[in-house]
Amino acid sequence: MKKNLRNVLALALGLMTTVSFAQDWNVDSRTRMDMSEVNGEDYRLTTQRVTLGATWGGSDWGIHTSSDFNYTLGGINLGEGRVAAQVYEAYASANLFGMASMTVGRQALEYGSGNLVGTNNWTNGDRNTWDGMSFGFDLDMADVTLGYATRNDAATTALQNDGVSDSTDDLTNMYLNLNGEFSGWNVNVLYLTNSLADDAAFGVDLSGGIMGASVSASLNEAYNGATMRGFGLGYTVNDNISLNVGQTTYGDEGEFGGFAGNMGNGRDGSSWATHGNLGFLGAGKENLHYGLSYTMGGISLSATMHRITDGDNADDVAADPVLGTAGYAADDYDRQAMELGVSYSLGSNASLGLKYVTDETKNDGSGGASEQAKYTWLTLTVTP
């Protein structure tokens, strides 16, 4: 323990010395207590993540680096109770002959709705980043980004290549993103290729306002041909209350996201326990969601209801290991989830948040039995 503490202090001192010479630096700390009943009534697990970053730069160049320090408080399993440090972002940027900007290195990217390429700020493990280069063009009509990313990952290659691992082959992506505002509407178009997939993935996101309401739409297709489309409508009642309603529908072509789609967004599969959100749903699922939020001073309250059904024919059999047990008619599937959240601003640099989720599947394959999972997280965020 003394040796680990000594190493951590030495590393921290070196980083602080480096940061002191930087033109800009940032640090944020997040402490999360998981009290989810799905893990047992007396379950308590507290994790800590500190991200420390520094930036150097001039008028036409810049260097940025940041690292995550993760720690599980009171952990007794292998690896828990130890500090795990890893590079989060590390890249250099430069002006390219006054025509474009070039960024090379490890980058945390998010385009449009983030359904295809997005960051994952929930996990205390490896967060979503892309190793490669990107070129940005600020055109009159739109902002255009052209990028290339690659990594050599045997485990990932095996999961996406029928269990066959070939560590000599790189997993590469090329992407083109266009973002612009046209007549008051924000439009984002993303086209993404993958060296392990025969087809490309693409997404189109629209957002704007009509008659005092905010409107959004997201149309996406993964590498495996699986589709997801979502529509949302929001309305601000007054300075304190806002309402929202929307629907997300998944096509029956296959699973969207996860290793089947190889989307780097932290929303695939699990997903309450791993990513703290509903996550992507199975093929043929439809999610109707509605909610409201209320703010007053430093207090914010929110509530969202999800009603999930299966749009496939009754003769189909559900076989989604995440959302239910296989062996029941699709039209019998009925799942409801509720999210409740409250947050309080402790000042300009800190906030405390509590999130409670219930998720119930009314048909688990036994002909109408109900199963409910409950999740609770308490999060303290501090940003000096």
N, C-alpha and C positions, 0 to 999 in steps of 0.2 A: 504493500500500500504506500509506504514511504517513497519507494522508487517511482511508482506511478505518479504520485503527487509532485515529486521533484521534476520529472519529465514534463508534466503539464505546466508547471510554473516556469520552467525554462523556455518552453515553446511560447507561452503567453508573453513572457518578457521580450522575446525576439520579435513577436508580431507587433507588440506595442511600440517597440523601437522603430520598426519599419513604418508603422502608421504615423508616427510623430513627424516623419519627413514627407508624408504624402500631402497633396494639396487638398484632398477631401477624404474623410473617413466616415464610416457608419457602422453601427452595431445595434443589434436587436436581440432581445431575449424572450423566449417563450417557455413558460412552465405549464404543463398540462397534467391534470389529474384525471385518470380514467376510472370512473365508478360504475361502469356498465354492468347491469344485473345479468346480462347474457353470459358473463364470465363467472358468476357466483354472487350471492348476496353480499358477502363481505369483501368483495374484490376491490382493491385499491392499488393503482400503479401510477406513479408520478414520473414523468419524463421531462427533461430539460434540454433545450436547444439554444445555443448562442451562435449567432452569425456575425462575424467580424470581417469588414471589408475596407479596402483602401483604393483610392484613385489618384493617379498622377496624369497630368496632361498639359497640352499647350493649345494653340489656336487651331492646329490641324492634326493633332495626334492625341492619343490617350491610352492609358494602361489601367486595367481594373482587375483586382483579385479579391476573393472572399472565401472564407472557410467556415464550415459548420462544426461545432463542438457539441456532441450529443452525450447525455448522461441519464441513466435510469436510476432514480433514487430508491434505495432499499431493495434493489433487485438481487435475487439469489440464484437465478439461472445462469448458465454459462454465457459470459459476455455482458451480463447485466451488472450494474454497479461500477462499470469501467467507462472511462472517457473514450469516445470514438471520434476522431478528428478526420475530416475529409474536405477536399477542395470542392467548393460549390461553383464558383465562376472564376475564370482566369482567361482574360482576352486582351488583345491590343487592337486599337482602332486608328485608322489614318485616313486622311483625305486623299483621294485618288485622282490627281491631276485636275482637281476642281470639278470633276464630273460625277463623282460618286463617293460614298464612304465605304471603307472596307474594314471588316471586323474579323479577326482570326483568333480562335481559341475555344474554350468551353463557355457556352452561353445558355442562359435560361430564357427560352423563347415562348411567346404566346401570341397567337394570331387569331383575330376574330373572336368567336365565342370560346375558343380554347378546346373545342371538342376534338380537333385533330392534333393540334400542337399547342400545348399549354403547360403551365407550371403547376407544381403540386406543393403547396405550402403546409400541408397537414402532417405528412409523415415525418418521423424523426430519423428515418433512414436516408437512403440515397434519393435526392430530389431530381426531378426531370431536367436534364440539361442535354445540350447538343454539342458535340465536339466537331468543329469544322470551321467554315468561313462563310460570311454573308456579305453581300454587296447591296447597299441602299441607294436608290435613285429618287431624288425629290423632284418629280415632274409636275408640270402645271396641272394635269388632270388627276393624278393620284401619286401616292407614295408606293414605290415598287421595291421589293426585296427579293433578291435571287440568292439562294444558299445551297451549300453542299455540306453534308455531315457524314462522318464515318466512325466506326469503332470495330474492334476485333473482340468479339464476346462469344466464347464457345457455348456458354450456357444458354444465352439468348438465341443463338443460331440453332441449337438443338431443339428448343421448344417451338421454333417456327419452321423447322425443316424435318418434320416427322421423326423427331427424336435423334436425328443424325447430327452429331457435333463435328464441325470442321473449323478448328481454330485458325486455319490459315486463310479463311475467306472473311473479308470484312463485310459488315452490315453497313450499307451506304444509303443515304437519302439525298435527293435533290428536291428543292421546293421553290415555288414562285408564289409570292403573295402581293396582292394589289389592294390598297386601301385608299378610299377617297370619299369626299362628300359631294353629293349631287342633288341640288334642289332641296336641301335640308335633310337628306337621307344619307346615312353613313353606310357605305357598301364595302364589304371585305370579301375577296375571292382568294382561295388558297388551293394550289395544285401541288401534290406531293407524290414522289416516286419512292420505291423501295427495291433494293437489289434482290430481295428474297420473294418478291411478289410479281405476278405476271401483269397485274393491272395497277393503275394509279389510284390514289385517293384524292378527293377534292371536297371543298366546302364553300358554301356561299352564305354570308350573314348580312342581314339588313336590319337597320334600326332607325327610327324616326318618330315624329309626333303627328298625331291627327286629332284635331278638335280637343286639345288639352290632354290627350292621353298619349302614353308612350307605347309604341308598337315595335315588336322584334320578330324576326324569323331566322331560322337556321336550318339549312339543308346540307346534309353530309352523306358521303359514301366512302366506306373504308376500302382497303386493298382487296378484301375478299368479296366485295360486291354488296356487303351488308349496308343498309341505309338507316338513317335516323333523321327525322325532320321535327322541328319544334317551332311553336308559335306562342308568343306571349303578349299580354296586354296589361299595362299598368296605369293607374290613375291616382293622382294626388288629390285627396279630399280637401285637406287644408295644410297648414304648416306642420302639423303633428302627425297626421294619419295618411297613409297611402295603401292602396289595394292593388293586388295583382292576380292574374289568372292565366293559365296557359295549358298547352297540351304537347306532349312529346310522343311520337309514334315511331316504332322500329319495324322495319320490313322483315319479311320471313325468309330473306336470302341467307341468313346466318347470324352469328354473334357479331355485334359491333364493338370494336375496341379490344382491349386485352391483347394477347399474343396473336389472336386470329386476325386482328386488324393492325397490330403493331403501332398503336397510337401512343405517343409519349405525352400523356396528359394527366395521369394520376386519378382518373375517374373510372377506370375499368374494373369490372368484376365485383369485388367483395361486398359492400365497400364502406359501410358505416365504420367497422372496426379499424380498417386500414386507412381510409381516406377521409372519414368524417362526413361523407355525403352519400346520397342515394346511389350514385354510380350508374354506369350503363346497365340497361335492362336486357333481357333475352329477346330472341327473335320473335316478332309478332306481338310484343307487349305494347300497351298504350297506357300512358300516365297522364291523368287529368289532375292538375294541381292548382291550388288557389290559396291565397294568404293575405295577411295584412301586417303592417308595421306601425309602431307608434313611438315617437320620440318626444322627450320633454327634458330640456336641459341636458344633463350628461347621461340620462337613462334612455336606453333603447329597448323596445320589446318587439318580438316578432313571432308569428305563428304561421305555419304552412301545412296544408293537408295534401296528401298524395293518394289518389285512387287508381290502382293499377289493375288492368284487366288484360285478357289475352284475346287478340282479334282474329286468331286463326279459327279454322272450322272446328266444329265440335268433335269430329272424328279424329282430329290430330291428338297426339299425346305429348304433353309437356315433358321436356327432359333437361331442364335447367338446374344444375346442381346448386346454383347460388340462390335462386328465387323459389325453389320448391322441389319436392321429390317427384321423380318421374312416375308415370303410370296413371294419370287422370286426364279426363277430357279437358281440352283447352278452354272451352267456354265455361267450365266450372271454376276456373282460376279467379281468385279475388284477393287482392292484397291492398292493405291500407297502411300508410305510414304518416306519422305526425311529427313535425319538428317545432319545438318551442325554444326560444332563445331570449336571453336578457343580458345586456351588457351595460357597464357603468364606466364612464370616463373618470379616471383618478387624477386627471390633469392633462396637460398637453403631451405628456410623455408616456403615460401608462393607462391601461384599460383592463378591466376584469370582466370575463364573460362566462356564462353558464348556458349549456345547450343540453336539451333533453329530447330523446327520440324514442318513439314506440313504433314498431314495425310488425304488423300482423298479417299472416297468410292464412286465409280461412279454409283453404283446401290444400292439404299437404300430401294427398294421395290416399288417405284413409277414408274418403267418402264424406268429407264435410267437417273434419276436426280442425280446430284452430290452434295456431302456435303464434305466440307473441314474444318478440325480443325487445329489450329495453336497454338504452344506452344513455350515459350521462358523462359529460366532460366539463371540467372547470379549467379555464385558461387565463393565465396572467401574462400580459404582453407588455414589455417595457422597451422603449426606444429612446435613448438619451438624445 
